[in-house]
Amino acid sequence: IELMQQTNDKYSIVLETTMEKCMVCADSQRIEQVMVNLLSNAIKYSQGADKIIVRVNKKGKDVNVSIQDFGIGIAANKLRNVFSRFYRVEDLDAHISGLGIGLYLCHEIITRHNGKIWVESELGTSSTFHFRLPLN
């Protein structure tokens, strides 16, 4: 969050958590890659908004992380494909560039850490990307 906040002063990236400490047995560079990608996408697809919310909470033996933007959202019929390799949602702004591999890589990293990643979105309103990882 600090890294992304330093390079994007137009957005307030807010951390909401009830946890003081969270120990996950994971490749820290790969989990950082997931966070940077999800935060970058939140910024890229929410032009005109000024806030992104990151939530971290414990649920049972897992930690849940969510990144919520207040941007253009994704149509319900496109959600099932967003983690596919080279997939790009067609109806989004033409000026937004990308290769369609970032979310695929996030999916691969989280899955290989025995976790789960998913998205909830409403077209024209917001998107929230979630991932869950097992705690130690």
Order of alpha helices (4+ residues) and beta strands (2+ residues): alpha-beta-alpha-beta-beta-alpha-beta-beta
